[in-house]
Amino acid sequence: MDCDVIAGREFIFAYNMDKITDMKKNKRLKDNEFRCDECDGIFELGQSDEDAAQECLENFGRKPQPTDGIVCDDCYNKIMGKIKITNN
């Protein structure tokens, strides 16, 4: 169990980070939001499903699959940077 402690002048407060993370994951997303599968951040959708499918086809030569994750721009760039380094 991952537990953090916050100490102040008048109190010490410990809480279970796993439960905090679970509460964040259970947050209801708005219709225009998604949760990044890499960093767990919540972001506003930047393109339509059709545009995302077209981008996937152009970049990876295939249509998106139901098992594919969705990532934010920062995580996508990190992943793609690692792929480029590996392929050089």
Phi, psi and omega in degrees: 000128177271123184228133176251152178236132175250125180245129176238180180298326189247355183203162169235130184232121177248142178215154182277113182296328179299318180291322177298315179298316178300320180295319179296319181293332181275000179299132180287127179274147174285165181300333183259019182238158172218159176255126179292129180287345181267307186256352180071009177287159177252129185226158175278137178299136182255350180207165180285164176299323180295316179294320178296320178296319179295319178297319178299316179298317180291318185277327187237359176073020178206162176281153178296146179255155179301335181272354178293142176277170175237131183233156177284169182300317181299314181292321177301314181295322177296314180297313181295325176296320178293321179295317180296320179295318180294324183279350181275000000 
